[in-house]
């Protein structure tokens, strides 16, 4: 349940209209395509961190198999991406609060949500885990209820309502009104609904039985996400013409979830949905702050981040790293003061490039992981990515293609992305010039030592 935290956020509940506008009913295929890419990423992550359940998750594995530069880019990019995502989610939470408190300044709501999420991560891993379990439970229940009630309206078992049927899937220009190009464009945007799936790898070192629990959590999470996203979008498209959904999105009252609850006679549908939206945003912020802080802690231990981020509390919480990761919330609060109308899109655009870089580096790391372990004569992991290296090549090519397509779909990704990638490279060069960085942990040698010990016994 906790594995769903970062990936199952506000995009499904409120922001799907912008994706539907690009493809119409064919959006269900767009989410399926994006989900297939996410599925490959999760399987690759599960394979690597099951073999190497170390602090820093896939970032530490990248440092070992790709070298110091690859590890630096992977870990810093992921930590910054999750830090920015935290900022975006607390801004979203504050935006939803204004539905109930119209006079509440966006910056103040952002600050209040930031303090709440920071407190959950500051004291103990148990507090984070308990809160995130219930956050995720609320999101899952909301989606399941939405799909079931929506299907009830579709087949006509709701008293006082005729069956909606499937006519809306073809009523406005057919099932694929924008053609194949529109469907693929929507898939580019839908990819980011699955951003945050990488969180499943970060807590491997804090898991009691990572070799059993991580593959189970990863596989269960991604299949749930596929069912939830595709199922919920399909219900939305059957309940109303896609042109209506595309034209009216972005507010609580216009959310398709509110429409379903209203059709079934639920009173106060908008208020119920607003509560779910706040929980969804806080949950995503909670999960992203956890992942960002753990990656900053891993960097600090290796001397690649400020030393204070390496300290932990008596209960094991990396308080210094949590404070560093909370910088994203501080930036969000500042932007909410300076540019309240555009703050969310700026943060979203900044996070988008980070997600693409993360997915690219995961697949590049997995290729090196497989190749070097095969050269060393080590067996394949029981839970492994299917059809590698072909699958890796497809995902790598798709990631590059998405980045190119976003030049037209979301130019802010390019405006922020190219300087960001250059900054990461310059940052590594500058750090390596001022201090001697330690050699990454040799995870392959550790695996060989374990194999030799098992043979000797």
C-alpha positions as CSV (number, residue, x, y, z in Angstrom):
1,X,0.0,0.0,0.0
2,X,2.8,2.4,0.9
3,X,4.5,1.8,-2.5
4,X,1.6,3.7,-4.1
5,X,2.4,6.9,-2.2
6,X,4.4,8.9,-4.7
7,X,2.8,7.6,-7.9
8,X,-0.9,7.9,-7.0
9,X,-1.3,11.6,-6.7
10,X,-3.6,14.4,-7.8
11,X,-3.0,13.9,-11.6
12,X,-5.6,11.1,-11.8
13,X,-8.2,12.8,-9.5
14,X,-8.1,16.3,-11.1
15,X,-5.6,16.7,-13.9
16,X,-6.6,13.9,-16.4
17,X,-8.6,16.4,-18.5
18,X,-5.5,17.9,-20.1
19,X,-4.3,14.4,-21.2
20,X,-7.8,13.5,-22.5
21,X,-7.8,16.7,-24.6
22,X,-4.8,15.3,-26.6
23,X,-6.3,11.9,-27.5
24,X,-10.0,11.7,-26.7
25,X,-11.2,8.2,-25.8
26,X,-8.0,6.7,-27.0
27,X,-6.5,8.1,-23.8
28,X,-7.1,4.7,-22.2
29,X,-4.4,3.3,-24.6
30,X,-2.1,6.3,-23.8
31,X,-2.2,5.4,-20.1
32,X,-1.7,1.7,-21.0
33,X,1.4,2.6,-23.0
34,X,2.8,4.8,-20.2
35,X,2.0,2.0,-17.8
36,X,3.9,-0.5,-19.8
37,X,7.0,1.7,-19.6
38,X,6.5,2.1,-15.9
39,X,6.1,-1.6,-15.5
40,X,9.5,-2.2,-17.1
41,X,11.1,0.4,-14.8
42,X,9.6,-1.2,-11.7
43,X,10.7,-4.7,-12.7
44,X,14.3,-3.4,-13.3
45,X,14.3,-1.7,-10.0
46,X,13.0,-4.7,-8.1
47,X,15.6,-6.9,-9.7
48,X,18.5,-4.6,-8.7
49,X,17.5,-3.7,-5.2
50,X,16.5,-7.3,-4.4
51,X,20.1,-8.3,-5.1
52,X,21.5,-5.2,-3.5
53,X,19.2,-3.9,-0.7
54,X,21.5,-1.0,0.3
55,X,20.9,2.5,1.5
56,X,20.2,4.8,-1.4
57,X,18.4,2.2,-3.4
58,X,18.9,2.4,-7.2
59,X,21.1,5.4,-6.8
60,X,23.7,3.4,-4.8
61,X,23.5,0.6,-7.4
62,X,24.1,3.2,-10.2
63,X,27.2,4.4,-8.4
64,X,28.6,0.9,-8.1
65,X,27.8,-0.2,-11.7
66,X,28.1,3.1,-13.7
67,X,30.9,4.7,-11.7
68,X,31.0,7.9,-9.6
69,X,29.6,10.2,-12.3
70,X,26.7,7.9,-13.1
71,X,25.9,7.5,-9.4
72,X,26.2,11.3,-8.8
73,X,23.8,12.2,-11.6
74,X,21.4,9.4,-10.6
75,X,21.2,10.2,-6.9
76,X,21.3,14.0,-7.1
77,X,18.8,14.0,-9.9
78,X,16.4,11.7,-8.0
79,X,16.8,13.6,-4.7
80,X,16.2,17.0,-6.4
81,X,13.2,15.6,-8.5
82,X,11.5,14.3,-5.4
83,X,12.3,17.5,-3.5
84,X,10.6,19.5,-6.3
85,X,7.7,17.1,-6.4
86,X,7.2,17.6,-2.7
87,X,6.9,21.3,-3.4
88,X,4.4,20.8,-6.1
89,X,2.2,18.5,-4.0
90,X,2.1,20.8,-1.0
91,X,1.1,23.7,-3.3
92,X,-1.6,21.4,-4.7
93,X,-2.8,20.7,-1.1
94,X,-2.9,24.4,-0.3
95,X,-4.8,25.0,-3.5
96,X,-7.5,22.5,-2.4
97,X,-7.7,24.0,1.0
98,X,-8.8,27.3,-0.6
99,X,-12.0,25.5,-1.7
100,X,-13.0,25.5,2.0
101,X,-11.1,28.6,3.0
102,X,-11.2,31.1,0.1
103,X,-9.4,33.8,1.9
104,X,-6.5,31.6,2.9
105,X,-3.3,32.9,1.1
106,X,-1.7,30.2,-1.0
107,X,1.7,30.7,0.7
108,X,0.2,30.2,4.1
109,X,-1.6,27.0,3.1
110,X,1.7,25.8,1.5
111,X,3.6,26.5,4.7
112,X,1.0,24.7,6.9
113,X,1.1,21.6,4.7
114,X,4.9,21.7,4.6
115,X,5.1,21.7,8.4
116,X,2.7,18.8,8.7
117,X,4.6,16.6,6.2
118,X,7.9,17.6,7.6
119,X,6.9,16.5,11.1
120,X,5.8,13.1,9.8
121,X,9.2,12.4,8.3
122,X,11.3,14.0,11.1
123,X,10.8,11.7,14.0
124,X,10.7,8.1,13.0
125,X,10.3,5.7,10.1
126,X,7.4,4.1,11.9
127,X,5.5,7.4,12.0
128,X,6.0,7.9,8.3
129,X,5.0,4.3,7.5
130,X,1.8,4.4,9.6
131,X,0.7,7.7,8.2
132,X,1.4,6.7,4.6
133,X,-0.4,3.5,4.9
134,X,-3.6,5.2,5.9
135,X,-3.1,8.0,3.3
136,X,-2.7,5.4,0.6
137,X,-5.7,3.4,1.9
138,X,-8.0,6.5,1.5
139,X,-6.8,7.0,-2.1
140,X,-7.3,3.4,-3.1
141,X,-10.8,3.2,-1.5
142,X,-11.8,6.4,-3.3
143,X,-10.7,5.0,-6.7
144,X,-12.3,1.7,-6.2
145,X,-15.6,3.3,-5.1
146,X,-15.4,5.7,-8.1
147,X,-14.9,2.8,-10.6
148,X,-17.7,0.7,-9.1
149,X,-20.2,3.6,-8.9
150,X,-19.3,4.7,-12.3
151,X,-19.8,1.3,-13.8
152,X,-23.2,1.1,-12.0
153,X,-24.2,4.3,-13.8
154,X,-22.9,2.9,-17.1
155,X,-25.0,-0.3,-16.9
156,X,-28.0,1.5,-15.5
157,X,-28.5,0.0,-12.1
158,X,-28.6,3.4,-10.3
159,X,-32.2,4.3,-9.6
160,X,-33.5,7.3,-11.5
161,X,-30.7,7.2,-14.2
162,X,-30.7,5.6,-17.6
163,X,-27.8,3.5,-18.6
164,X,-25.0,5.7,-19.9
165,X,-23.6,2.8,-22.0
166,X,-20.5,3.2,-24.1
167,X,-21.9,5.6,-26.7
168,X,-19.7,8.4,-25.4
169,X,-16.6,6.5,-26.4
170,X,-17.4,7.1,-30.1
171,X,-19.8,10.1,-30.1
172,X,-17.4,12.9,-30.7
173,X,-15.3,12.1,-33.7
174,X,-14.9,8.4,-33.0
175,X,-12.7,6.5,-30.5
176,X,-9.5,8.0,-31.8
177,X,-10.5,11.6,-32.9
178,X,-6.9,12.9,-32.8
179,X,-5.4,9.9,-34.6
180,X,-2.4,7.9,-33.6
181,X,-0.3,11.0,-33.2
182,X,-2.7,12.3,-30.6
183,X,-2.7,9.0,-28.7
184,X,1.1,9.0,-28.6
185,X,1.2,12.7,-27.5
186,X,-1.1,11.9,-24.7
187,X,1.1,8.9,-23.7
188,X,4.0,11.4,-23.3
189,X,1.9,13.4,-20.8
190,X,0.5,10.3,-19.1
191,X,4.0,9.0,-18.3
192,X,4.2,11.5,-15.6
193,X,1.2,10.1,-13.8
194,X,3.5,7.2,-13.0
195,X,6.3,9.4,-11.7
196,X,7.2,8.3,-8.2
197,X,7.2,4.6,-8.8
198,X,10.9,4.6,-8.1
199,X,10.1,5.2,-4.4
200,X,9.7,1.4,-4.0
201,X,13.5,1.0,-4.2
202,X,14.6,3.6,-1.8
203,X,13.4,1.9,1.4
204,X,15.0,-1.5,0.6
205,X,17.6,-1.1,3.3
206,X,14.9,-0.4,5.9
207,X,12.8,-3.4,4.9
208,X,12.9,-6.5,7.2
209,X,13.0,-9.0,4.3
210,X,13.8,-7.0,1.1
211,X,14.3,-10.1,-1.1
212,X,10.7,-11.1,-0.4
213,X,9.0,-7.8,0.1
214,X,10.4,-5.5,-2.5
215,X,9.5,-7.7,-5.6
216,X,6.0,-8.3,-4.1
217,X,5.4,-4.6,-3.4
218,X,6.8,-3.5,-6.8
219,X,4.7,-5.9,-8.9
220,X,1.6,-5.3,-6.8
221,X,2.0,-1.6,-7.0
222,X,2.4,-1.3,-10.8
223,X,-0.5,-3.6,-11.6
224,X,-2.7,-1.7,-9.2
225,X,-1.7,1.6,-10.8
226,X,-2.5,0.3,-14.3
227,X,-5.9,-1.0,-13.2
228,X,-6.7,2.2,-11.3
229,X,-5.5,4.6,-14.0
230,X,-6.9,2.8,-17.1
231,X,-10.1,1.8,-15.2
232,X,-10.8,5.2,-13.8
233,X,-10.1,7.0,-17.2
234,X,-12.3,4.5,-19.0
235,X,-15.2,5.2,-16.6
236,X,-14.8,9.0,-17.0
237,X,-14.9,8.6,-20.8
238,X,-18.0,6.5,-20.7
239,X,-19.9,8.9,-18.4
240,X,-19.5,12.0,-20.5
241,X,-18.3,13.1,-23.9
242,X,-14.5,13.5,-23.9
243,X,-14.8,17.1,-25.3
244,X,-16.7,18.0,-22.1
245,X,-14.1,16.5,-19.8
246,X,-11.2,18.2,-21.8
247,X,-12.9,21.6,-21.7
248,X,-13.8,21.5,-18.0
249,X,-11.0,20.4,-15.8
250,X,-8.8,21.7,-13.0
251,X,-11.3,22.6,-10.2
252,X,-13.0,20.5,-7.6
253,X,-16.5,21.1,-8.9
254,X,-15.5,20.0,-12.4
255,X,-13.7,16.9,-11.4
256,X,-15.1,13.8,-13.0
257,X,-15.1,12.1,-9.6
258,X,-17.5,14.7,-8.3
259,X,-19.8,14.0,-11.3
260,X,-20.0,10.3,-10.5
261,X,-20.8,10.9,-6.8
262,X,-23.4,13.5,-7.8
263,X,-25.1,11.1,-10.3
264,X,-25.4,8.5,-7.5
265,X,-27.2,10.9,-5.2
266,X,-24.3,11.4,-2.8
267,X,-24.8,14.7,-1.0
268,X,-21.8,17.0,-0.6
269,X,-19.9,15.3,-3.4
270,X,-17.6,18.2,-4.0
271,X,-16.6,18.4,-0.3
272,X,-16.0,14.6,-0.2
273,X,-13.8,14.8,-3.3
274,X,-11.9,17.8,-2.0
275,X,-11.0,15.9,1.2
276,X,-9.8,13.0,-1.0
277,X,-7.7,15.4,-3.1
278,X,-6.0,16.9,-0.1
279,X,-5.2,13.4,1.3
280,X,-3.9,12.4,-2.2
281,X,-1.6,15.4,-2.4
282,X,-0.3,15.1,1.1
283,X,0.3,11.4,0.6
284,X,2.3,12.0,-2.6
285,X,4.3,14.8,-0.7
286,X,4.9,12.4,2.2
287,X,6.3,9.6,0.0
288,X,8.4,12.0,-2.1
289,X,9.9,13.7,1.0
290,X,10.8,10.2,2.4
291,X,12.6,9.2,-0.9
292,X,14.4,12.5,-1.3
293,X,15.7,12.5,2.2
294,X,17.0,8.9,2.0
295,X,18.8,9.8,-1.3
296,X,20.3,12.9,0.3
297,X,21.4,10.8,3.3
298,X,23.1,8.3,0.9
299,X,24.9,11.1,-0.9
300,X,26.0,12.7,2.4
301,X,27.4,9.4,3.7
302,X,29.5,9.2,0.5
303,X,30.7,12.8,0.9
304,X,28.7,14.1,-2.1
305,X,26.2,16.2,-0.1
306,X,26.5,18.4,3.0
307,X,27.7,16.4,6.0
308,X,24.8,17.3,8.3
309,X,22.5,15.2,6.0
310,X,24.4,12.1,7.1
311,X,23.2,12.3,10.7
312,X,20.4,10.2,12.0
313,X,18.2,10.4,15.2
314,X,18.1,7.7,17.9
315,X,15.1,6.2,16.1
316,X,16.9,6.1,12.7
317,X,15.3,9.1,11.1
318,X,17.8,11.1,8.9
319,X,16.7,14.5,10.3
320,X,19.5,16.4,8.5
321,X,18.5,14.9,5.2
322,X,14.8,15.6,5.8
323,X,15.6,19.3,6.4
324,X,17.6,19.4,3.2
325,X,14.8,17.7,1.3
326,X,12.3,20.2,2.8
327,X,14.0,22.9,0.7
328,X,11.6,22.1,-2.1
329,X,8.7,23.1,0.1
330,X,10.5,26.4,1.0
331,X,10.9,27.1,-2.7
332,X,7.3,26.3,-3.3
333,X,6.2,28.7,-0.5
334,X,8.4,31.5,-2.0
335,X,7.0,30.9,-5.5
336,X,3.5,30.9,-4.0
337,X,4.2,34.5,-2.9
338,X,5.9,35.7,-6.0
339,X,3.8,34.0,-8.7
340,X,0.8,32.2,-7.2
341,X,-1.0,31.7,-10.5
342,X,1.9,29.8,-12.1
343,X,3.7,28.1,-9.2
344,X,2.3,24.6,-9.7
345,X,3.1,24.4,-13.5
346,X,6.6,25.7,-12.9
347,X,7.2,23.0,-10.3
348,X,5.6,20.4,-12.4
349,X,7.8,21.3,-15.4
350,X,10.9,21.1,-13.3
351,X,9.9,17.7,-11.9
352,X,9.1,16.4,-15.4
353,X,12.7,16.5,-16.7
354,X,13.9,14.8,-13.5
355,X,11.5,11.9,-14.0
356,X,12.8,11.4,-17.5
357,X,16.4,11.4,-16.4
358,X,15.6,9.0,-13.5
359,X,14.0,6.5,-15.9
360,X,16.8,6.8,-18.3
361,X,19.4,6.2,-15.6
362,X,17.5,3.3,-14.1
363,X,17.6,1.4,-17.5
364,X,21.2,2.3,-18.1
365,X,22.1,1.0,-14.7
366,X,20.2,-2.2,-15.2
367,X,22.1,-2.8,-18.5
368,X,25.4,-2.5,-16.8
369,X,24.1,-4.5,-13.8
370,X,23.1,-7.4,-16.1
371,X,26.3,-7.2,-18.2
372,X,28.8,-7.1,-15.4
373,X,27.1,-9.8,-13.4
374,X,27.0,-12.1,-16.4
375,X,30.7,-11.5,-17.1
376,X,31.4,-12.4,-13.4
377,X,29.5,-15.7,-13.8
378,X,26.8,-14.7,-11.3
379,X,23.3,-16.1,-11.9
380,X,20.2,-14.1,-12.8
381,X,18.0,-12.9,-10.0
382,X,14.7,-14.9,-9.4
383,X,12.7,-11.7,-10.0
384,X,14.1,-10.1,-13.1
385,X,13.2,-7.8,-16.0
386,X,11.7,-9.7,-18.9
387,X,13.4,-9.7,-22.3
388,X,16.4,-7.6,-21.3
389,X,18.3,-6.0,-23.0
390,X,15.6,-5.5,-25.6
391,X,13.2,-4.0,-23.1
392,X,15.9,-1.7,-21.8
393,X,16.5,-0.4,-25.3
394,X,12.8,0.2,-26.0
395,X,12.5,2.2,-22.7
396,X,15.6,4.2,-23.3
397,X,14.5,5.1,-26.8
398,X,11.0,6.0,-25.6
399,X,12.5,8.2,-22.9
400,X,14.5,10.2,-25.5
401,X,11.5,10.4,-27.8
402,X,9.3,11.7,-25.0
403,X,11.9,14.4,-24.2
404,X,12.0,15.5,-27.8
405,X,8.1,15.5,-28.1
406,X,7.8,17.7,-25.0
407,X,9.5,20.5,-26.9
408,X,6.1,21.0,-28.5
409,X,3.9,19.7,-25.8
410,X,5.5,21.3,-22.7
411,X,8.3,23.7,-23.7
412,X,9.0,24.5,-20.0
413,X,10.6,21.0,-19.8
414,X,13.3,22.1,-22.3
415,X,13.7,25.6,-20.8
416,X,14.4,24.1,-17.4
417,X,15.7,20.7,-18.5
418,X,18.7,21.4,-20.6
419,X,20.3,23.9,-18.1
420,X,19.5,21.4,-15.3
421,X,21.3,18.5,-17.0
422,X,24.3,20.8,-17.6
423,X,24.2,21.9,-14.0
424,X,24.4,18.3,-12.7
425,X,27.4,17.6,-14.9
426,X,29.2,20.8,-13.9
427,X,28.3,20.1,-10.2
428,X,30.1,16.7,-10.4
429,X,33.1,18.3,-12.1
430,X,33.3,21.1,-9.5
431,X,32.9,18.7,-6.5
432,X,35.6,16.3,-7.8
433,X,38.0,19.3,-8.2
434,X,37.6,20.5,-4.6
435,X,37.6,17.2,-2.8
436,X,38.7,13.6,-3.4
437,X,35.5,11.6,-3.7
438,X,35.5,8.1,-2.2
439,X,35.2,5.1,-4.4
440,X,31.6,3.7,-4.7
441,X,30.8,0.6,-2.8
442,X,31.7,-2.4,-4.9
443,X,28.4,-4.3,-4.9
444,X,29.6,-6.8,-7.5
445,X,32.6,-7.8,-5.4
446,X,30.3,-8.2,-2.4
447,X,28.0,-10.6,-4.4
448,X,31.0,-12.6,-5.5
449,X,32.2,-12.8,-1.9
450,X,28.8,-14.1,-0.8
451,X,28.8,-16.7,-3.6
452,X,32.3,-17.9,-2.6
453,X,31.2,-18.1,1.1
454,X,28.2,-20.2,0.1
455,X,30.3,-22.6,-2.0
456,X,32.8,-23.0,0.9
457,X,30.1,-23.8,3.4
